[in-house]
Amino acid sequence: MKKTSALAVLDFEDIPSGVWSVDAILKKAPIAFVRAGTVTRGRYLVVFGGSTASTAESLEEALATVGKSVIDHTFLPDVHPALFDAAFGARLKSTGSLLIIETETAASIVRAVEAALKGTPVDLIELRLSDSGLAGKGIALLSGTLHDIEAASALAAGGIGIAGPPLGFSHRLIAAPHEVVEREIASTTRFEAAPMLELDGEVV
């Protein structure tokens, strides 16, 4: 899909308000794309983008009309290319130290990851936005040198954007991941997609 300069994310508590907001967003300004639908916990997630001006204008319209139904939101006027790609399914291989981040909302994880990517040369391995099994949460895996990962952790905790720091921020840093974690576990955090790994441990 075509990349845009700006990206907006809205987590809605109720589905009718989410659908209504998409209509308002489309009518307000000429955005370039929108992706919207139900996610876990009965929430409604809206991700859209375009020029900085049109994205900001449409976001303001949504917040002004159904703001009470918005759990969290994020506006990134100059979204990092790696974050944009990961938001729509792109993945990388893990190399080096590993940082695992969890937040309460999709908007919050986007806010946290954007801060980490723009402040350090770390790689974004995986990004998940409130999909199956996450109960509305967002998670991300980042990798890099230990020094950069430590810095990325601090930046992610602060977050960026008009909505402030990420909600419910939790993280763990693995300085030297086991080869199985680096090669297999970090390749997907979805249990249904995870392979059964035959290891050299004891059997009875």
C-alpha positions as CSV (number, residue, x, y, z in Angstrom):
1,M,0.0,0.0,0.0
2,K,1.1,3.6,-0.5
3,K,2.9,5.2,2.4
4,T,1.8,8.5,3.9
5,S,3.5,11.2,5.9
6,A,1.0,11.1,8.7
7,L,-0.8,8.3,10.6
8,A,-3.6,8.4,13.2
9,V,-4.9,5.6,15.4
10,L,-8.1,5.6,17.5
11,D,-9.2,3.0,20.0
12,F,-13.0,3.1,20.5
13,E,-14.9,1.7,23.4
14,D,-18.0,1.0,21.4
15,I,-18.5,-0.2,17.8
16,P,-21.3,2.2,16.7
17,S,-19.1,5.2,17.6
18,G,-16.2,3.7,15.7
19,V,-18.2,3.2,12.5
20,W,-19.7,6.7,12.9
21,S,-16.2,8.2,13.2
22,V,-15.0,6.6,10.0
23,D,-17.9,8.2,8.1
24,A,-17.0,11.6,9.7
25,I,-13.3,11.1,9.0
26,L,-14.0,10.4,5.3
27,K,-16.3,13.3,4.9
28,K,-14.0,15.8,6.6
29,A,-10.8,15.7,4.6
30,P,-9.2,13.8,1.6
31,I,-7.3,11.1,3.5
32,A,-5.2,8.5,1.6
33,F,-6.4,5.4,3.3
34,V,-8.4,4.0,6.2
35,R,-8.5,0.6,7.9
36,A,-11.1,0.0,10.5
37,G,-12.9,-2.9,12.3
38,T,-13.7,-4.7,15.5
39,V,-10.9,-6.0,17.7
40,T,-10.8,-7.9,21.0
41,R,-12.8,-6.9,24.0
42,G,-15.5,-5.6,21.7
43,R,-13.5,-2.5,20.8
44,Y,-13.3,-0.8,17.4
45,L,-10.0,0.2,15.9
46,V,-9.5,2.9,13.3
47,V,-6.1,3.5,11.6
48,F,-5.9,6.1,8.8
49,G,-3.4,8.4,7.1
50,G,-2.7,10.9,4.4
51,S,-1.1,14.3,4.3
52,T,-0.3,15.9,7.7
53,A,-3.0,18.5,7.3
54,S,-5.8,16.2,6.1
55,T,-5.0,13.5,8.8
56,A,-5.0,16.1,11.6
57,E,-8.2,17.7,10.4
58,S,-10.1,14.4,10.2
59,L,-8.7,13.3,13.6
60,E,-9.9,16.5,15.2
61,E,-13.4,16.0,13.7
62,A,-13.6,12.5,15.1
63,L,-12.5,13.6,18.5
64,A,-14.9,16.5,18.5
65,T,-17.9,14.4,17.7
66,V,-17.4,11.0,19.4
67,G,-14.5,11.9,21.8
68,K,-16.3,10.4,24.8
69,S,-16.1,7.0,23.2
70,V,-12.4,7.2,22.4
71,I,-10.3,5.2,24.8
72,D,-7.0,6.4,23.4
73,H,-5.7,8.0,20.2
74,T,-2.4,8.9,18.6
75,F,-1.4,11.3,15.8
76,L,2.0,11.0,14.1
77,P,2.6,13.8,11.7
78,D,5.8,12.3,10.3
79,V,5.5,8.6,11.0
80,H,8.6,6.5,10.9
81,P,8.7,4.2,7.8
82,A,9.4,1.1,9.8
83,L,6.4,1.7,12.0
84,F,4.2,2.3,9.1
85,D,5.2,-1.0,7.5
86,A,4.9,-3.0,10.7
87,A,1.4,-1.6,11.4
88,F,0.3,-3.4,8.3
89,G,2.1,-6.7,8.9
90,A,5.8,-6.3,7.9
91,R,8.3,-8.3,10.1
92,L,12.0,-8.4,10.6
93,K,14.4,-11.1,12.1
94,S,15.6,-10.5,15.6
95,T,19.3,-9.8,16.1
96,G,21.0,-8.7,19.3
97,S,19.3,-7.6,22.5
98,L,15.5,-7.8,22.6
99,L,12.9,-5.4,24.0
100,I,9.3,-6.5,24.5
101,I,6.7,-3.8,25.1
102,E,3.1,-4.0,26.0
103,T,0.5,-1.2,26.4
104,E,-3.2,-1.1,27.1
105,T,-4.2,0.2,23.7
106,A,-3.2,0.1,20.0
107,A,-2.7,3.9,20.0
108,S,-0.3,3.7,23.0
109,I,1.9,1.0,21.4
110,V,2.2,3.1,18.3
111,R,3.1,6.1,20.4
112,A,5.8,4.2,22.3
113,V,7.3,2.5,19.3
114,E,7.5,5.8,17.3
115,A,9.5,7.4,20.2
116,A,11.9,4.4,20.3
117,L,12.5,4.3,16.6
118,K,13.0,8.0,16.1
119,G,15.4,8.2,19.1
120,T,17.6,5.1,18.5
121,P,18.8,2.9,15.6
122,V,16.8,-0.2,16.8
123,D,14.9,-2.5,14.5
124,L,11.1,-3.1,14.9
125,I,10.6,-6.9,14.7
126,E,6.9,-7.1,15.3
127,L,3.9,-4.8,16.0
128,R,0.5,-6.1,17.0
129,L,-2.6,-3.8,17.4
130,S,-5.3,-5.2,19.6
131,D,-5.7,-8.4,17.5
132,S,-6.8,-11.9,18.6
133,G,-5.7,-12.8,22.1
134,L,-4.5,-9.3,23.2
135,A,-7.7,-8.1,24.9
136,G,-7.4,-4.7,23.4
137,K,-3.6,-4.3,24.1
138,G,-0.8,-3.6,21.8
139,I,2.6,-5.3,21.8
140,A,5.9,-4.7,20.0
141,L,9.3,-6.4,19.8
142,L,12.4,-4.4,19.0
143,S,16.0,-5.5,18.7
144,G,19.5,-3.9,18.6
145,T,22.6,-3.4,20.6
146,L,22.1,-3.5,24.4
147,H,23.0,0.2,24.7
148,D,20.4,1.1,22.0
149,I,17.7,-1.1,23.4
150,E,18.1,0.4,26.9
151,A,17.8,3.8,25.4
152,A,14.8,2.7,23.3
153,S,13.1,1.4,26.4
154,A,13.4,4.7,28.2
155,L,12.1,6.7,25.2
156,A,9.2,4.3,24.6
157,A,8.1,4.7,28.2
158,G,7.8,8.5,27.7
159,G,6.0,8.2,24.3
160,I,5.3,11.1,22.0
161,G,2.2,12.7,20.5
162,I,-0.8,14.7,21.5
163,A,-2.1,12.0,23.9
164,G,0.9,11.8,26.1
165,P,2.8,8.8,27.4
166,P,1.6,5.3,26.6
167,L,-1.2,3.8,28.7
168,G,-0.4,0.7,30.9
169,F,3.3,0.6,29.7
170,S,5.0,-2.6,30.6
171,H,8.3,-3.9,29.2
172,R,11.2,-6.5,29.6
173,L,14.7,-6.4,28.2
174,I,16.6,-9.5,27.3
175,A,20.3,-8.6,26.9
176,A,21.4,-11.8,25.3
177,P,18.5,-13.9,24.1
178,H,18.7,-17.7,24.0
179,E,19.2,-18.8,20.3
180,V,15.8,-20.4,20.4
181,V,14.1,-17.2,21.5
182,E,16.0,-15.2,19.0
183,R,15.4,-17.6,16.1
184,E,11.9,-19.0,16.9
185,I,10.1,-17.3,19.8
186,A,10.7,-13.8,18.5
187,S,9.5,-14.8,15.0
188,T,5.9,-14.7,16.2
189,T,4.2,-13.9,19.4
190,R,0.9,-15.7,18.3
191,F,0.4,-19.0,20.0
192,E,-1.7,-20.4,17.2
193,A,1.2,-19.6,14.8
194,A,4.0,-20.8,17.0
195,P,5.7,-24.1,16.1
196,M,6.3,-27.0,18.5
197,L,10.0,-26.9,19.2
198,E,11.8,-30.1,19.8
199,L,14.6,-29.4,22.3
200,D,17.4,-31.4,23.9
201,G,15.8,-31.5,27.3
202,E,15.1,-34.6,29.4
203,V,12.1,-36.9,28.8
204,V,10.7,-39.4,31.3
